[in-house]
Amino acid sequence: MIIVPVKEGENIERALKRFKRKFEKTGVVRELRRRQAFNKPSVVKREQKIKAAYKQRLQDNED
């Protein structure tokens, strides 16, 4: 459960923005969307390989 304490005299929009940020960090919506459709294991592996290659290229370019 996400708890966002509202400070004295704080704007409700600001507290709501903090709540949304905390909620986004939990990854609930992302996980829900991922589970809506089945992905074949081969497709998941291919996407992971592409992502890893991309990260490696970024890291190599940084050095």
Phi, psi and omega in degrees: 000136180267128179243126179237102179289131179267122182283161181299124178076012181278143179293138182293330178295322180293319178295321178295321179297319177296319178299314180299320180296315179296318180296319179296322181293334179291332177081020182295312183294319179299316179295320179298314179295323180294325183278350183292329181233143179280133174248132179295147180303325180294323179291320179298315179298318180297317179296321179295320179296317180297318179296317180295319179296319179297314179297321179296318178298318179298318181292321179293321179292332180291324182284000000 
